[in-house]
Amino acid sequence: MRRRVSRLPARWLAPASARLFDRVRALLADRTPAGRRIAAYWPLPGEPDPRLALRGWHAAGWQILLPRVVMRDAPLAFHRWAPDQPLEAGPFGTRQPAPDSPQDRPDLLIIPCLGFDARGWRLGHGGGFYDRSLAALAADGRAPLTIGVAWSSQEVDGFAPGPHDRGLDWIVTERRTLRAWAPG
């Protein structure tokens, strides 16, 4: 799957990201979480790029959160971010907020997928960070809405999820929006 993503033409990524995040905005138009705290990610090469959407949501009054890796086997911490705030290098080539930036709990998570199926199961990069984070966030009964984002070419016919995998509520690609039915 990583090879498939690395072969996407650079000139295709920006317009495809715009289409994908237009679909996310349309999905959220009817599902605005009460707290308006949205957690997303800083894109790795080849991933759908949420930065323009994040700037728009921030300008509209949403609180933007970005993940920070705390420890290898721990859930992610979600830190507040504003468009003028610098990020620092994180593990695996990521960019993340500084450790002293305020943390908060997301009402909604936008999660990148390395692969996905129509049931709402997600393939990540293998670290389990999002699965641990979703489990921790759901532990008190207030699970956030989850939207997985990927390119349509990353869809995989059904695969067997692992025992710790968490299903997503929605999957959005540049071509379609899927209501998932995998158990969270």
C-alpha positions as CSV (number, residue, x, y, z in Angstrom):
1,M,0.0,0.0,0.0
2,R,2.9,2.4,0.7
3,R,4.2,1.8,-2.8
4,R,0.8,2.5,-4.3
5,V,0.6,5.8,-2.4
6,S,4.2,6.7,-3.3
7,R,3.3,6.4,-7.0
8,L,0.5,9.0,-7.0
9,P,1.5,11.9,-9.2
10,A,2.4,15.0,-7.1
11,R,0.2,17.2,-9.4
12,W,-2.8,15.1,-8.5
13,L,-2.5,15.3,-4.7
14,A,-3.6,18.9,-4.1
15,P,-6.8,18.8,-6.2
16,A,-7.6,15.4,-4.9
17,S,-7.1,16.6,-1.3
18,A,-9.4,19.6,-2.0
19,R,-12.2,17.2,-3.3
20,L,-11.7,14.9,-0.3
21,F,-11.9,17.6,2.3
22,D,-14.9,19.2,0.5
23,R,-16.6,15.9,1.1
24,V,-15.6,16.0,4.8
25,R,-16.9,19.5,5.2
26,A,-20.2,18.4,3.6
27,L,-20.4,15.5,6.0
28,L,-19.8,17.7,9.0
29,A,-22.4,20.3,7.9
30,D,-25.1,18.1,9.4
31,R,-23.0,16.6,12.2
32,T,-21.2,19.5,14.0
33,P,-20.1,18.1,17.4
34,A,-21.2,20.2,20.3
35,G,-17.8,21.1,21.6
36,R,-16.4,21.8,18.1
37,R,-13.0,20.3,18.9
38,I,-11.6,18.6,15.8
39,A,-8.5,16.6,15.8
40,A,-6.7,15.9,12.6
41,Y,-3.1,15.3,11.6
42,W,-0.2,16.9,9.7
43,P,0.2,15.0,6.5
44,L,3.0,12.6,5.6
45,P,4.0,12.6,1.9
46,G,1.2,11.2,-0.2
47,E,-1.5,11.4,2.4
48,P,-4.6,13.6,2.0
49,D,-3.7,17.1,3.1
50,P,-6.0,18.6,5.7
51,R,-4.1,21.8,6.2
52,L,-6.4,24.1,4.1
53,A,-9.5,22.6,5.8
54,L,-7.9,23.0,9.2
55,R,-7.3,26.7,8.6
56,G,-10.9,27.1,7.5
57,W,-12.3,25.4,10.5
58,H,-10.1,27.4,12.8
59,A,-11.3,30.6,11.1
60,A,-14.9,29.4,11.7
61,G,-14.2,29.1,15.4
62,W,-13.4,25.4,15.7
63,Q,-10.7,24.3,18.1
64,I,-8.1,22.5,16.2
65,L,-6.1,19.6,17.8
66,L,-3.1,17.8,16.5
67,P,-1.7,14.5,17.8
68,R,1.5,14.2,19.7
69,V,3.2,10.9,20.3
70,V,3.8,10.6,24.1
71,M,5.4,7.1,24.3
72,R,5.7,4.2,22.0
73,D,2.8,2.1,23.5
74,A,0.6,4.9,24.8
75,P,-2.4,6.7,23.3
76,L,-1.8,9.9,21.4
77,A,-2.1,13.2,23.2
78,F,-4.2,15.9,21.4
79,H,-2.8,19.4,21.6
80,R,-4.4,22.7,20.6
81,W,-3.0,24.2,17.4
82,A,-3.5,27.4,15.5
83,P,-2.4,28.2,11.9
84,D,0.5,30.5,13.1
85,Q,1.8,28.0,15.6
86,P,5.0,26.2,14.7
87,L,5.3,22.4,14.9
88,E,8.3,20.3,15.8
89,A,9.6,17.1,14.3
90,G,8.0,14.0,15.7
91,P,8.6,10.2,15.2
92,F,8.2,8.5,11.9
93,G,8.6,11.8,10.0
94,T,5.5,13.4,11.6
95,R,5.1,17.1,12.7
96,Q,3.5,17.7,16.1
97,P,2.8,20.5,18.6
98,A,5.2,21.2,21.3
99,P,4.7,19.3,24.6
100,D,3.8,22.4,26.5
101,S,0.9,23.4,24.2
102,P,-2.5,22.9,25.9
103,Q,-4.1,19.5,25.5
104,D,-7.8,18.8,25.0
105,R,-10.2,16.0,24.2
106,P,-11.5,15.9,20.6
107,D,-15.2,15.6,19.7
108,L,-14.2,14.5,16.2
109,L,-11.1,12.8,14.8
110,I,-10.0,12.8,11.2
111,I,-7.6,9.9,10.8
112,P,-5.4,9.0,7.9
113,C,-5.7,5.5,6.5
114,L,-3.0,3.6,4.8
115,G,-5.7,1.2,3.7
116,F,-9.4,0.7,4.5
117,D,-12.4,-1.5,3.7
118,A,-16.0,-0.5,3.2
119,R,-16.9,-1.8,6.6
120,G,-14.9,0.9,8.3
121,W,-11.8,-1.0,9.2
122,R,-8.6,0.9,8.8
123,L,-5.0,-0.1,8.1
124,G,-2.5,2.2,9.7
125,H,1.3,2.2,9.6
126,G,1.4,-0.5,12.3
127,G,2.1,1.4,15.5
128,G,-1.4,1.1,16.9
129,F,-1.4,4.7,18.1
130,Y,-4.9,5.6,16.8
131,D,-6.4,2.3,18.0
132,R,-5.1,2.9,21.5
133,S,-6.2,6.5,21.4
134,L,-9.8,5.6,20.2
135,A,-10.0,2.9,23.0
136,A,-8.9,5.4,25.6
137,L,-11.3,8.1,24.4
138,A,-14.2,5.7,24.4
139,A,-13.4,4.3,27.8
140,D,-15.6,6.9,29.5
141,G,-18.5,6.4,27.1
142,R,-17.9,9.6,25.2
143,A,-16.3,8.2,22.0
144,P,-15.7,10.9,19.4
145,L,-17.0,10.8,15.9
146,T,-14.3,9.2,13.7
147,I,-13.7,9.9,10.0
148,G,-11.0,8.0,8.2
149,V,-9.6,9.6,5.1
150,A,-7.7,7.9,2.2
151,W,-7.5,7.8,-1.5
152,S,-10.0,5.6,-3.3
153,S,-7.1,3.5,-4.6
154,Q,-6.3,2.5,-1.0
155,E,-9.5,0.5,-0.6
156,V,-8.9,-3.1,0.2
157,D,-11.5,-5.9,0.0
158,G,-12.4,-7.1,3.4
159,F,-9.5,-8.0,5.7
160,A,-9.4,-9.5,9.1
161,P,-9.0,-6.8,11.7
162,G,-6.8,-7.5,14.7
163,P,-8.1,-7.9,18.3
164,H,-7.2,-4.3,19.2
165,D,-8.3,-2.6,15.9
166,R,-11.1,0.0,16.2
167,G,-13.6,0.5,13.5
168,L,-14.3,4.0,12.2
169,D,-17.7,5.8,11.8
170,W,-17.1,7.1,8.3
171,I,-14.5,6.7,5.5
172,V,-14.1,9.6,3.0
173,T,-12.1,9.5,-0.2
174,E,-11.8,11.9,-3.1
175,R,-14.6,10.0,-4.8
176,R,-17.1,8.9,-2.1
177,T,-18.3,9.0,1.5
178,L,-19.0,5.7,3.2
179,R,-21.0,5.2,6.3
180,A,-19.0,2.5,8.0
181,W,-20.5,-0.3,10.1
182,A,-17.5,-1.8,11.8
183,P,-17.8,-2.0,15.5
184,G,-15.9,0.8,17.2
